[in-house]
Amino acid sequence: MFAKKRMAEDKEGAGMLTAQTTHRSFSFYLLPSFSLQAFSCAVEVLRLANEAVGRNVYSWQVISEDGQPIMSSCRLAVSVDSALRNERERTQKSNPTSAAVICGGSAIPRPDRQLDAWLRECRIRRIPLICIGSGTIVVARAGLSEGRRCAVHWEQLPLFCEQFPGIESTQTAFEHDGDLHTCSGGDAPFDMFLHLVERDYGSAIVNRICEKAIAYRTRSAGERQRLPLHSRVKLNHKAVMKVIGLMEASLDDPMPVDDLVALSGISRRQIERLFDRELGRSPNRYYMELRLERAQLLLVSTNLPVVEVAVACGFISPSHFSKVYREAYGCAPHQTRLAARADGRVDLMDPALLGLNCTEVSQHRLSMTA
C-alpha cells in the first residue's frame, strides 16, 4: 500500500516538474533583531526543496540596510550578500527577484523610508511580498496591505489592530492573500514556504521535504497560532472553542455572556460547567483575562494613553480598568509600562512615529522631552 502511494506521488511530482521549469529567487531582507528560528525555517524549506527536486530550482540572497552582517534576536550575527540600495537597483532592472521577504521578529521595527520605497517598487513590478513576524508591520506601514488578510503574532496583534484598522488581521499561523503572504513567525515560515513549494511542484515534493525535516504535521493557511493564556490546555468541546472565538473577536466591545451562550447552541449551565472543566474558570473570568492580556500587550508595545488602552479593551471606566488590572497583575497599568521601559524588554512605539524615518523619530522624541 505504501509503495503504491509513493509511486503515485512520484508520478504526480514528475508531472509537476515537467510543467514547472522556472527558477525562483528570494530576497530576504533581515530587520534588526530578526528571528533566527523563523529565518532558518524559511530557508531550510527552499534548500530541502532543491534536494527533493534534484536540482537548484530555488535560490536566495540575504540583504541588510547597509550590507553589513546583522544581529538576530538570539545575538547570533548573520552575514549578508547585498545592501538594500543594490537590491533596489536590481529590482528596477529587467531581472528582479521572484519574491521579497521581510524577516523580522518580536521587536517593533523602526520606520525606514528606503525600505518602504523598495517594497512599493516591488508592488509596482508585481513582485510578491512575503512577511515574517514583524515584517508584516513594515509592509502595513508602507500602505501595501490595506484591505488584505494578514497573519500577525498574538503578542503584536493588539498594536497591529489599533494602528491598522483597515487590515484584516488574524491570529493565525500564516495567510495567503493574492501576492501577499504573511506569517506570525516562530516555525510558521516552515509551513508557509511548504505551501509555496507545493504550488510549484505539488504534494509529492512537499512530502519528501517533510520526511527530510522529520516534520510529521504541517499547518494549513488560517490555522490558529495559540489559545491566549492557556496555549497548553487541550480543549475538547466545540462549543467552548466557539465561545472563545467570539470572545477574541469582541475584546474592544465585549458581548454579554448570555449572548455568547446563545450563539454556542447549548445552555448557560452547560457552558459554565464546560469552562470550569476545560479551563478551570468561569466564562466571565476567562473573558476578563483575555481583555486584560490585550491591555498588557498594548501597555508594553505602544505609548497609547492608559485611558485609550482601557477603551480599546472594552473598559468604559478607567478606574474600573485600573482596579481589575491591579488585581490581576499586582500593579497599576502605568507601572507595567514603566517597568517594561526600565528593563529595556520592549521598544515602545509611539503611534505618531509610524510614518517617520529614524532622524525624524529622534527629533520628535527630543521635542517631546524639551
C-alpha positions in Angstrom: 0.0 0.0 0.0 2.7 2.4 1.0 4.8 1.6 -2.2 1.8 2.2 -4.4 1.1 5.5 -2.7 4.8 6.5 -3.1 4.7 5.6 -6.8 1.6 7.7 -7.3 3.3 10.6 -5.5 6.4 10.2 -7.7 4.3 10.2 -10.8 2.5 13.4 -9.6 5.8 15.0 -8.8 7.2 14.2 -12.2 4.3 15.8 -13.9 4.7 18.9 -11.9 8.4 19.0 -12.6 7.7 18.8 -16.3 5.3 21.7 -16.1 7.5 23.8 -13.8 10.8 24.9 -15.2 11.0 28.4 -13.8 13.8 29.2 -11.3 12.7 31.3 -8.4 14.9 33.6 -6.3 14.0 35.0 -2.9 15.5 38.2 -1.5 15.4 38.1 2.3 15.6 41.5 4.0 16.6 41.0 7.6 15.3 43.5 10.1 17.3 44.3 13.3 16.8 41.6 16.0 15.1 39.3 13.4 14.1 35.8 14.5 16.8 33.3 13.5 14.4 30.5 14.0 11.9 32.0 11.6 14.6 32.8 9.0 16.1 29.4 9.1 12.8 27.7 8.8 12.0 29.5 5.6 15.5 29.0 4.0 15.6 25.3 5.0 12.4 24.6 3.1 14.0 26.1 -0.1 17.2 24.1 0.5 15.3 20.9 1.0 13.1 21.6 -2.0 16.2 21.7 -4.2 17.3 18.4 -2.8 13.9 16.8 -3.3 13.6 18.1 -6.8 17.1 17.1 -7.7 18.3 20.5 -9.0 18.5 24.1 -7.8 15.1 25.4 -8.6 15.2 27.9 -5.7 17.9 30.4 -4.7 18.1 33.1 -2.1 20.2 36.1 -1.1 20.3 38.0 2.2 20.0 41.8 2.4 20.5 44.3 5.1 20.2 48.1 5.2 23.9 48.7 4.7 25.2 45.3 3.5 26.8 44.6 6.9 26.2 41.4 9.0 23.1 41.8 11.1 22.4 40.6 14.6 19.4 38.3 15.3 17.3 38.3 18.4 19.4 35.5 19.9 22.6 37.6 19.5 23.9 35.5 16.6 25.0 37.6 13.6 24.2 36.5 10.0 26.3 37.6 7.0 24.6 39.2 4.1 25.0 39.3 0.4 24.0 42.8 -0.5 22.9 46.2 0.7 19.3 47.5 0.2 20.4 50.2 -2.3 21.9 47.4 -4.5 18.7 45.4 -4.3 16.7 48.4 -5.3 18.9 48.9 -8.4 18.4 45.2 -9.3 14.6 45.5 -8.8 14.5 48.3 -11.3 16.3 46.2 -13.9 14.8 43.6 -16.2 15.6 40.6 -13.9 14.4 41.4 -10.4 13.8 39.0 -7.6 10.9 36.5 -7.7 9.8 37.4 -4.2 10.8 40.0 -1.5 10.8 38.5 2.0 10.8 40.9 5.0 12.0 38.9 8.0 11.5 40.3 11.5 10.9 39.0 15.0 9.2 40.3 18.1 10.8 43.7 18.1 8.7 46.6 16.6 10.7 47.8 13.5 11.7 51.4 13.1 10.3 53.3 10.1 12.6 53.2 7.1 11.7 55.1 4.0 14.2 53.4 1.8 12.8 50.0 2.7 9.2 51.3 2.1 10.3 52.6 -1.3 11.8 49.2 -2.2 8.6 47.5 -1.2 6.5 49.8 -3.3 8.7 49.3 -6.2 8.2 45.5 -5.8 4.5 46.0 -5.7 4.6 48.1 -8.9 6.5 45.3 -10.6 4.1 42.7 -9.3 6.8 41.0 -7.2 5.1 39.0 -4.4 5.7 40.2 -0.8 6.4 37.7 2.0 6.3 38.9 5.6 7.7 37.0 8.6 7.0 38.2 12.1 7.2 41.9 12.5 7.8 42.2 8.7 4.0 42.3 8.5 4.1 45.6 10.3 6.7 47.0 7.8 4.5 46.2 4.8 1.4 47.5 6.6 3.2 50.8 7.4 4.2 51.1 3.8 0.5 51.1 2.9 0.7 47.8 0.9 -1.7 45.6 2.8 -4.8 47.7 3.2 -7.9 45.6 2.9 -5.8 42.4 2.9 -5.9 39.5 5.3 -2.7 39.3 7.3 -1.4 36.8 10.0 0.0 38.7 13.0 1.8 37.2 16.0 -0.5 37.2 19.0 1.9 39.5 21.0 1.8 42.1 18.2 -1.9 41.7 17.4 -3.3 44.4 19.8 -0.8 47.0 18.5 -1.5 46.0 14.9 -5.3 46.2 15.3 -5.0 49.6 16.8 -2.6 51.0 14.2 -4.0 49.4 11.1 -7.8 49.1 11.4 -8.2 48.8 7.6 -6.3 45.5 7.5 -8.0 42.2 8.4 -5.5 41.0 11.0 -5.8 37.4 12.2 -4.2 35.3 15.0 -3.3 32.5 12.6 -0.1 30.8 11.7 0.0 32.2 8.1 -2.2 33.6 5.4 -2.1 33.9 1.6 -4.0 36.8 0.1 -3.1 37.1 -3.6 0.5 38.1 -3.9 0.8 39.0 -0.2 2.0 36.2 2.1 2.2 36.7 5.9 3.1 34.5 8.8 3.3 35.0 12.5 7.0 33.9 13.0 8.4 31.1 15.0 8.2 27.9 13.0 5.2 29.1 10.9 7.5 30.1 8.0 8.3 26.4 7.5 4.6 25.7 6.8 4.1 28.8 4.7 7.0 28.1 2.5 5.9 24.5 2.1 2.7 25.8 0.7 4.6 28.0 -1.8 6.7 25.0 -2.9 3.5 22.9 -3.2 2.1 25.4 -5.6 5.2 25.0 -7.8 5.9 21.2 -7.5 3.0 19.5 -5.8 2.4 17.5 -2.7 4.9 14.7 -3.5 7.8 17.1 -3.2 6.4 18.6 0.0 6.1 15.1 1.4 9.7 14.5 0.7 10.8 17.7 2.3 8.8 16.8 5.4 10.5 13.4 5.5 13.9 15.0 5.3 13.0 17.5 8.0 11.3 14.9 10.3 8.1 17.0 10.1 5.1 14.9 11.0 2.5 17.6 10.7 2.1 20.7 8.6 -0.3 23.5 9.3 -2.7 24.9 6.7 -3.3 28.6 6.0 -5.7 30.1 8.6 -4.9 27.7 11.4 -4.7 29.2 14.9 -1.4 30.1 16.5 -2.5 29.5 20.1 -5.2 29.9 22.7 -4.3 33.1 24.7 -3.3 32.4 28.3 -3.8 28.7 28.1 -1.9 27.5 25.0 -1.0 24.2 26.6 -4.6 23.3 27.6 -6.3 20.8 25.3 -9.9 21.9 24.6 -12.2 19.0 23.7 -15.5 20.8 23.2 -16.5 22.7 20.0 -18.9 24.9 22.0 -16.1 26.2 24.2 -13.9 26.9 21.1 -16.8 28.8 19.5 -17.4 30.9 22.6 -13.7 31.7 22.9 -13.5 32.7 19.3 -16.4 35.1 19.8 -14.7 36.5 22.9 -11.5 37.1 21.0 -13.3 38.9 18.2 -15.1 41.3 20.6 -12.4 42.3 23.1 -12.9 46.1 22.4 -16.7 45.8 22.7 -17.5 42.9 25.0 -20.6 40.9 24.4 -22.8 39.8 27.3 -22.0 36.2 28.2 -25.7 35.3 27.7 -25.4 36.4 24.1 -22.3 34.4 23.6 -24.0 31.3 25.1 -27.0 31.8 22.8 -24.7 31.5 19.8 -23.0 28.4 21.2 -26.1 26.3 20.9 -26.0 24.9 24.4 -27.3 26.2 27.8 -25.6 28.6 30.1 -25.3 25.9 32.8 -23.6 23.6 30.3 -21.2 26.4 29.2 -20.3 27.2 32.8 -19.6 23.5 33.5 -17.5 23.1 30.4 -15.4 26.2 31.1 -14.8 25.0 34.6 -13.8 21.5 33.4 -11.7 22.7 30.4 -10.2 25.9 31.7 -10.7 26.0 35.4 -12.6 29.3 35.4 -15.9 30.8 34.5 -16.7 32.3 31.1 -16.8 35.7 32.6 -13.4 35.3 34.2 -11.8 33.9 31.1 -13.3 36.8 29.0 -11.8 39.3 31.5 -8.4 37.6 31.3 -8.4 37.9 27.5 -9.2 41.7 27.8 -6.5 42.2 30.4 -3.9 40.3 28.3 -4.7 42.6 25.4 -4.3 45.6 27.7 -1.0 44.4 29.0 0.3 43.9 25.4 -0.8 47.4 24.5 0.8 48.9 27.6 4.2 47.4 26.8 4.2 47.8 23.0 2.7 51.3 22.5 2.6 54.7 24.0 -1.2 54.9 23.9 -2.5 56.7 27.0 -3.8 54.4 29.6 -7.4 55.7 29.1 -7.2 54.7 25.4 -5.8 51.3 26.3 -8.8 50.8 28.7 -11.3 51.8 25.9 -9.5 49.5 23.4 -10.1 46.6 25.7 -13.7 47.3 26.4 -13.5 49.2 29.7 -15.7 52.2 29.9 -14.4 53.4 33.3 -10.6 53.9 33.6 -10.9 53.5 37.4 -12.5 50.1 36.9 -9.8 49.1 34.5 -7.1 50.1 36.9 -8.8 48.1 39.7 -9.2 44.8 37.8 -5.7 45.2 36.2 -4.1 45.7 39.6 -6.0 42.6 41.0 -4.7 40.5 38.1 -1.1 41.7 37.8 -0.3 43.2 41.2 0.5 46.6 39.9 -1.2 49.6 38.2 -1.2 49.8 34.4 1.3 52.7 34.3 3.7 50.7 36.5 3.7 47.9 33.9 4.7 50.4 31.2 7.4 51.9 33.3 8.8 48.5 34.3 9.0 47.4 30.6 10.7 50.6 29.6 13.2 50.5 32.5 14.1 46.8 31.8 14.6 47.5 28.1 12.4 44.4 27.3 10.5 46.3 24.7 10.9 49.2 22.4 7.8 51.3 22.8 6.4 52.5 19.5 4.6 55.8 19.6 1.7 55.8 17.1 2.9 59.3 16.0 6.2 57.8 14.8 4.8 55.2 12.4 5.4 57.3 9.3 8.7 58.9 10.2 12.3 57.9 9.4 15.0 57.5 12.1 16.1 61.1 12.1 12.6 62.4 12.4 11.9 59.9 15.2 14.9 61.3 17.2 13.7 64.9 16.5 10.2 64.0 17.6 11.3 62.5 20.9 13.6 65.4 21.6 10.7 67.8 21.1 8.5 65.7 23.5 11.1 65.9 26.3 12.0 69.6 25.8 
